[in-house]
Amino acid sequence: MTRPGEKGCDAVEGKDFVRIEDVLRDTALRGAVAQADAVNSPAHYNQGGIEAIEGIEASMVPEAYAGYLKGNIMKYLWRYEKKEKPVQDLKKARWYLDRLISALEDQKD
């Protein structure tokens, strides 16, 4: 088998073929992006351009919303060890924790 630059090979490195390392890296990146979307903005939580979390927040007084966020944090921490993707559930718990921190900081202002 000839390689780019060797006699008898017309391929130009980086142009006429794809390195397996690049394919694996790109596949891993796509997987990471898909997982991030599943944590930060799942498509099924958005209807008509409104995120479900925003509608929930708007429907509650601040104390109730904080309780809702706390409950979701606890839910994801409670069950992550039993899930097929435990890290994803921990990231979801962190996402809700970040929202709770932000909501409490906004109450102080």
Long-range contacts (C-beta under 8 A, 24 or more apart in sequence): 35-85, 35-88, 35-91, 38-88, 39-88, 39-91, 39-92, 39-95, 40-95, 53-99, 57-103, 62-103, 62-107, 65-103, 66-100, 66-103, 66-104, 69-96, 69-97, 69-99, 69-100, 69-103, 70-100, 72-96, 73-97, 73-100
